[in-house]
Amino acid sequence: MDADVINAISFIRSSKRRTDVFMAIGKGMTMPSEIAKSTSMRVNHVSANLSDLKDHGLVICLNEDATKGRLYSLTDFGERIKDMLGV
């Protein structure tokens, strides 16, 4: 396993909220409000975790220009990590 993979797994698993957000996105394209509802988190916490996951190249916003209804999905790297985590 290379260092990027190990660092990504460690980054995700070091926070329960980050893990929950990552796992929710791993189920398919989703919006922050849907993640908040399914994880019982506040939308602002979901957004902060999405930003962190995005900065690490694990998730991508599919419609950045939208002000409402933004859809998030895993990147190819995120999919690879998801498979390793068994999400």
C-alpha angles and dihedrals in degrees: 000000000000126000094252091058093046091048092049093050091047091048093052097043095046090075126047091206092050090048091050093050092046092049092048091054090045088068092063143286110335144167125237091247090055091049090049091052095047094046099036090236128135115258091240090057090048090050093050091051092046089054091051092048090047092051089055092051094247101115136027133202107232095201107031093167094060116100092197131029098028112180122214129197137171119267119232087264090049090051089052091051091046090055091050092049092047093233 
